[in-house]
């Protein structure tokens, strides 16, 4: 996937399907997915040197078999990681670990993200949402991303980690740089891009290095203290501890920001459905699940074949990179009835919005709660929500799906109006 152009001109980007190299295509890639599911369900892209996989059954097989399809990019025969990437703490996290090591890393913080643990913090999350919306809704117009969908999950994850939420402008810069896809593939531009990502990684690592050292001296009730303790007991290496902090911060805000943004993009495009949700006729929980299917914040992943394997008659060799397209699998008519319809009460809904298998998203319960609290807070304070009429720009990322801004207009709800149940 590319960071699409503003005016729709094509781009030639390595690791990017040419079909998605325009702004319009990446805002709505679903027609291309349908074409690929039908005509080339497993295909090799010579430019990107990887296999693309589009059907639900094949994506399910890949995600459910980490022994054959590894998350470790170091195993890829066609990827030559630069020295700075090889040394990045991000490569020492759950994202790139398999088997026992993945279980060991996940076990360090897993208890903090269980539904029971985060439910105990729901009241605090509601207060954060209310505070952010207090000023944002006064004028009857807001940028949902800048005013709410970004700061809300950042404040939440910052509090869980134990870092100052006032640093969130810095967090945003680091996060967006680390997930960005380059828009210019000239040699000079790519070198500048690599340097920018390396600098962001180094700055973020230095930031958390200081926090870990502080918690090693003075432990608190936060995630950095848990990680520092695990490092002190040698259950985590120094690089793993740093990578853990970096991953939690980036993943803790990027995914939920786009989940909330994508939800409002879906609902403003379907006013009748939004009214059903706002009034409580349609459950907010099933609505969030449908957003995760219909416009998933993560559209694709990358895996490395650890042995020769066959998919849909295509021979994938050991070391080949395989890209399972979650966004395509989530629209597969073999699994979902009328998959291109947005149904807020869809059931069952076995989507891949948070992945599947051992790498199922650790923060899924937290993201679901944040989305539920965030959308309810918006509906309690607004009515007649509609698009702000601005031209949308997609997030510049190879795998994260959302928009950079989402202007909305609305009527602030009067205190005398009955809130939704």
C-alpha positions, 0 to 999 in steps of 0.5 A, a space after each residue: 500500500 502506498 501513501 496515496 497522492 493528493 490528486 490521484 496520480 499513480 506512484 511506483 513504490 516498492 512493497 506497495 500494490 500499484 492498484 492502491 497507489 492513488 488517494 482514491 484507491 486507498 480511501 476505498 480499496 474494496 473493489 480491488 480486493 473483490 477483483 483479486 479474491 475472484 481472479 488472483 486470490 494468491 498472487 506474486 507481486 514482482 515489484 514488491 517481492 511478496 505474495 498477496 493473499 486475499 481470501 478469508 480461508 487463506 488469511 485464516 490459515 496464515 494467521 493460525 499457523 505461526 510455525 509456517 508463517 512467521 512474524 520475524 522479518 529477519 527470516 525474509 530472503 527478499 528483505 535486507 534490513 539496514 543496520 539501524 533497523 536490525 538494531 531497533 528495539 521494535 524488532 525485539 517485541 511481540 510483533 516479531 516474536 514467535 513460539 515460546 518467546 512470544 508467549 514470554 513477552 506477552 505474559 509480562 503485561 497481559 494481565 493489564 489488558 484483560 477485560 476485568 483489569 481495564 473495566 476497573 478503569 472505565 470511569 477514568 476513561 469516561 472522564 477523559 472523554 468528557 473533558 476532551 469534548 467539553 470544549 470541542 463541541 461548542 462551535 458545532 464543528 470539529 476535526 474528530 481526529 485532532 480534537 478527540 480520536 487522537 488525544 483520547 487513546 493517547 491520554 489513556 495509554 500514557 496514563 497506563 504506561 506512566 508517562 505525561 500525557 502533555 507529551 502527546 504532540 511528541 508521541 504523535 510525531 514519533 508514532 506517525 513517523 514509525 508507521 509512515 510509508 514514503 511517498 517519494 522513491 527517489 534515492 535521496 528521498 528514501 535516504 531522508 525517510 530512513 534517517 527520519 525513521 531512525 531518528 524517531 526510533 532513537 528519540 523514542 528509545 531515549 525517552 523510554 530509557 530514562 523512564 525505565 531507569 527512573 522506575 528501576 529506582 522508584 517503582 509505581 503502579 504503571 506499565 513502565 514499572 512492570 516492564 522495568 521489574 521484568 528487566 531487573 529480574 532478567 525476564 526481559 533484555 534491555 532491548 526487549 524492555 525498550 521495545 515493549 514501551 515503544 510498541 505499547 505507546 505507538 500501538 496504543 494510540 494509532 489503532 484506536 485513533 483510526 478505529 474511532 475515526 473509521 467508525 464515525 466515517 461509517 456512521 456519517 455515511 449511513 445516517 439511519 444506522 447512526 440514529 439507531 446506534 445513538 438512540 440505543 436501538 442498535 448495540 454499540 458493541 456490535 456496531 464497533 465489531 462491524 466497523 472493525 470488519 467494514 473499515 478495519 484500522 489494520 488492512 494487512 500484515 506481513 508474514 515470512 514462510 518458514 518452509 515451502 508451502 502451497 496456497 491456492 495452487 501457488 508455490 510459496 518458498 521458504 523465506 518468501 514474504 506473504 501479505 495476508 490482506 485482512 481488509 479483503 478477508 473481512 469482505 469475503 462473500 464466502 463468509 459474510 452475507 452482503 459483505 459490502 453492506 454496513 450492518 450495525 447489528 451483523 451477527 455472527 461477525 468473525 472478522 480479522 479486525 484484531 488479527 487471529 491466533 497467537 498474535 491476536 491483538 493484546 490491546 483489543 479489549 482496551 481498544 473496544 472499550 475506548 471506542 465504546 466510551 468515545 462514541 457514547 460520549 459523542 452521541 450524548 453531546 451531539 445530534 445531527 452529526 454529518 460530514 464536514 465536507 472536506 476532502 479526506 486524506 488517507 493515513 500515510 502508512 503501509 498497513 494502518 487504515 484511516 484518515 488524517 483529518 475527519 471534519 464533522 458538523 453537528 448540533 450540540 445537544 441541549 442539556 434538557 434533551 434525553 441522552 441515549 440509553 
